[in-house]
Amino acid sequence: MEMAVQLAYENVLSKNGGPFGAIIVKDGVVVGRGCNNVTTANDPTAHAEVQAIRDACRNLNSYQLTDCEIYTSCEPCPMCIGALYWARPKVIYYACTKEDAACIGFDDHFIYQELALPMENRSIKMQQLPFNNHDLPFRTWETYSEKVKY
């Protein structure tokens, strides 16, 4: 945990992004590291956890983090929670809470509120636009003999 917090601290001092860091450990070895680089990478998905997932998956040559532990300097935001669930680690540990983050201007509460609303009441419009064969990729996947299930 101290390594994740140190990464976050160093990220602030180096002006590379926000005060967030994450490491991924497998069998006692650090296999991935990440810091928040949203503003320097011009990438709203460049959160510490996502960066660490990408690094660990490259290093492990896998799209899943089976038997890995995540240590992150702050409770993951909704996007990172989703990414972490897809990565399937065995545990996630965090230092600061989402309330701590909100106190310094990183408040994700509105996202939790938006997710609870019916789609038609959300602040960003979301609407299905079906057309002929819009489900062709899904129908093809269903019968595709070489698919890798994940």
Phi, psi and chi 1 to 4 in degrees:
 res  aa     phi    psi   chi1   chi2   chi3   chi4
   1 MET       -  -38.8 -178.1   58.4   72.4      -
   2 GLU   -60.8  -34.9  -70.7  178.0   14.0      -
   3 MET   -64.1  -42.0  -71.5  175.2   68.0      -
   4 ALA   -64.1  -43.3      -      -      -      -
   5 VAL   -66.8  -39.0  170.9      -      -      -
   6 GLN   -63.7  -40.9 -175.0   65.9   28.9      -
   7 LEU   -58.9  -43.9  -86.6  174.7      -      -
   8 ALA   -62.6  -44.3      -      -      -      -
   9 TYR   -61.1  -48.1  172.3   69.7      -      -
  10 GLU   -64.6  -32.5  -69.0  169.5    3.8      -
  11 ASN   -64.7  -38.6 -157.9   50.1      -      -
  12 VAL   -64.6  -48.0  170.8      -      -      -
  13 LEU   -65.4  -32.2  -65.1 -179.5      -      -
  14 SER   -85.4   -4.5   66.2      -      -      -
  15 LYS    62.4   32.7  -58.6  177.1 -175.6  171.5
  16 ASN   -90.6   -9.8  -77.6  -32.3      -      -
  17 GLY   159.3 -158.2      -      -      -      -
  18 GLY   -74.8  174.0      -      -      -      -
  19 PRO   -84.3   56.0   33.4  -37.0      -      -
  20 PHE  -134.8  138.3  -56.6   97.6      -      -
  21 GLY  -142.4  153.4      -      -      -      -
  22 ALA  -148.6  145.4      -      -      -      -
  23 ILE  -130.1  155.2   63.5  164.6      -      -
  24 ILE  -123.9  130.9  -61.0  175.7      -      -
  25 VAL  -121.7  136.5  176.0      -      -      -
  26 LYS  -132.1  125.2 -176.3  169.6 -174.1  171.3
  27 ASP    52.5   40.8  -60.2  -35.6      -      -
  28 GLY    79.6    4.0      -      -      -      -
  29 VAL  -115.6  133.5  176.5      -      -      -
  30 VAL   -71.2  120.6  175.6      -      -      -
  31 VAL  -112.1   -8.8  -64.9      -      -      -
  32 GLY  -157.0  146.3      -      -      -      -
  33 ARG  -137.8  150.3  -58.5  170.4 -164.3  -89.1
  34 GLY  -159.2  147.5      -      -      -      -
  35 CYS  -127.4  160.9  -67.9      -      -      -
  36 ASN   -70.9  120.2  178.7  -70.7      -      -
  37 ASN  -126.8   30.5  -61.6  121.6      -      -
  38 VAL   -55.4  -51.4  169.0      -      -      -
  39 THR   -78.8  -31.4   56.9      -      -      -
  40 THR   -80.4  -29.2   53.9      -      -      -
  41 ALA   -94.9   -5.4      -      -      -      -
  42 ASN    50.5   48.4  -67.7  -39.6      -      -
  43 ASP  -138.9  106.7  179.7   -5.8      -      -
  44 PRO   -65.4  -12.0   22.7  -30.6      -      -
  45 THR   -95.8    1.9   68.7      -      -      -
  46 ALA   -82.7   50.5      -      -      -      -
  47 HIS   -78.0  159.4  -71.8 -159.1      -      -
  48 ALA   -56.0  -44.9      -      -      -      -
  49 GLU   -65.3  -41.9  -63.7   88.1  -14.1      -
  50 VAL   -65.4  -42.5  171.6      -      -      -
  51 GLN   -61.9  -41.5  -59.5  -72.1   67.3      -
  52 ALA   -67.4  -39.2      -      -      -      -
  53 ILE   -60.2  -47.7  -70.7  168.4      -      -
  54 ARG   -60.5  -43.7  -68.8  171.6  179.3  162.0
  55 ASP   -64.6  -47.0 -172.8   39.7      -      -
  56 ALA   -64.6  -42.4      -      -      -      -
  57 CYS   -63.4  -39.3  -72.8      -      -      -
  58 ARG   -62.0  -47.5  -88.9 -169.2  -55.5  -87.5
  59 ASN   -67.2  -33.9  -68.4  -28.3      -      -
  60 LEU   -89.5   -9.1  -65.2  171.5      -      -
  61 ASN    54.7   49.6 -165.2   31.7      -      -
  62 SER  -148.7  152.8  176.1      -      -      -
  63 TYR   -95.7    4.2   55.4   86.2      -      -
  64 GLN  -132.2  154.2  -69.1 -171.9  -24.1      -
  65 LEU  -109.6   49.4  -60.5  175.9      -      -
  66 THR   -55.9  134.5  -54.2      -      -      -
  67 ASP    65.0   18.1  -64.2  -36.1      -      -
  68 CYS   -98.2  154.9  -71.0      -      -      -
  69 GLU  -113.6  137.3  -59.1  171.0   -3.7      -
  70 ILE  -107.6  131.6  -47.7  -68.3      -      -
  71 TYR  -121.2  119.9  -64.5   85.1      -      -
  72 THR  -131.0  145.3 -178.7      -      -      -
  73 SER   -69.7  -14.7   63.1      -      -      -
  74 CYS  -148.4  151.0 -172.5      -      -      -
  75 GLU   -52.0  128.0 -175.6  176.6   -7.7      -
  76 PRO   -62.6  145.7  -22.6   33.4      -      -
  77 CYS   -74.9  172.0   74.0      -      -      -
  78 PRO   -56.4  -40.5  -27.7   35.9      -      -
  79 MET   -63.5  -45.6  176.0 -173.6   68.9      -
  80 CYS   -69.0  -34.7  -68.8      -      -      -
  81 ILE   -59.0  -45.7  -69.7  168.7      -      -
  82 GLY   -60.6  -46.2      -      -      -      -
  83 ALA   -62.2  -40.4      -      -      -      -
  84 LEU   -66.4  -40.9  -71.5  162.2      -      -
  85 TYR   -62.4  -40.1  -92.4   90.6      -      -
  86 TRP   -65.1  -33.9  -79.4  115.3      -      -
  87 ALA   -74.9  -23.3      -      -      -      -
  88 ARG    62.0   50.9  -64.4  175.8  174.1   86.2
  89 PRO   -73.2  170.0   31.4  -36.7      -      -
  90 LYS   -86.5  -22.1   67.6  179.2  179.0 -179.6
  91 VAL  -160.1  152.1   64.5      -      -      -
  92 ILE  -128.0  124.0  -57.7  163.4      -      -
  93 TYR  -112.1  143.7  -61.0  106.8      -      -
  94 TYR  -139.5  155.9   59.5   90.3      -      -
  95 ALA   -94.9  -74.8      -      -      -      -
  96 CYS   -79.2  159.1  -66.1      -      -      -
  97 THR   -97.4  169.6   65.8      -      -      -
  98 LYS   -64.7  -28.2   60.6 -174.2  174.1 -167.5
  99 GLU   -68.7  -39.0  -68.9   80.3   14.8      -
 100 ASP   -61.1  -43.5  -64.8  -31.1      -      -
 101 ALA   -63.9  -40.4      -      -      -      -
 102 ALA   -61.4  -35.1      -      -      -      -
 103 CYS   -65.0  -21.6  -72.5      -      -      -
 104 ILE  -110.3   16.7   61.2  164.1      -      -
 105 GLY   101.3    4.7      -      -      -      -
 106 PHE  -108.7   76.9  -66.3   91.5      -      -
 107 ASP  -105.5  114.6 -169.2   -4.7      -      -
 108 ASP   -99.6    7.2  -61.4  -34.5      -      -
 109 HIS   -56.4  -37.3 -175.4   68.5      -      -
 110 PHE   -62.0  -31.0   76.7   97.1      -      -
 111 ILE   -68.4  -43.7  -63.2  173.3      -      -
 112 TYR   -60.0  -40.0  -67.8  103.3      -      -
 113 GLN   -65.2  -43.1  -69.8  176.0  -40.1      -
 114 GLU   -62.1  -42.9  -74.6  -76.5  -49.9      -
 115 LEU   -63.1  -28.0  -68.8  173.3      -      -
 116 ALA   -79.1  -14.8      -      -      -      -
 117 LEU   -83.8  151.8  -66.8  172.8      -      -
 118 PRO   -61.7  148.3  -16.5   26.0      -      -
 119 MET   -52.1  -38.6  -80.9 -165.9 -151.7      -
 120 GLU   -69.5  -13.2   62.4  -87.9    9.0      -
 121 ASN  -103.8    2.6  -66.3  -17.1      -      -
 122 ARG   -78.0  156.4  -67.2 -179.2 -176.8  173.2
 123 SER   -73.2  -23.1   62.6      -      -      -
 124 ILE  -109.3  122.1  -62.9  175.7      -      -
 125 LYS   -62.7  136.0 -178.1  178.4  178.5  176.2
 126 MET  -137.2  120.5 -172.7 -179.4  -64.5      -
 127 GLN  -146.8  136.6  179.0  180.0  -17.6      -
 128 GLN   -73.2  139.1 -176.5 -176.1   18.1      -
 129 LEU  -126.1   77.2  -68.8  176.1      -      -
 130 PRO   -73.4  153.3   26.5  -31.1      -      -
 131 PHE  -149.8  173.4   58.4   91.9      -      -
 132 ASN   -54.9  130.7  -83.0  -11.9      -      -
 133 ASN    65.4   21.7  -73.7  -36.2      -      -
 134 HIS   -62.0  -22.3   69.4  -85.7      -      -
 135 ASP   -99.1   14.7   61.6  -16.2      -      -
 136 LEU   -55.5  -45.6  178.6   62.1      -      -
 137 PRO   -60.0  -39.4  -23.2   33.5      -      -
 138 PHE   -67.8  -44.1  -76.4   11.7      -      -
 139 ARG   -63.9  -37.9  -72.1 -174.2  -75.6  118.8
 140 THR   -67.0  -43.5  -56.3      -      -      -
 141 TRP   -59.6  -40.0  177.5 -100.8      -      -
 142 GLU   -55.3  -37.4 -119.0  179.1   -8.6      -
 143 THR  -106.9    0.6   60.0      -      -      -
 144 TYR   -69.8  121.7 -174.0   58.3      -      -
 145 SER   -79.5  -16.6   62.8      -      -      -
 146 GLU  -105.7   16.9  -63.2  179.4   43.1      -
 147 LYS   -68.8  148.5   63.2 -175.8  160.1 -162.8
 148 VAL  -106.0  114.1  175.6      -      -      -
 149 LYS   -77.2  136.4  -66.5 -176.2  178.7 -178.9
 150 TYR  -141.7      -   60.2   96.0      -      -
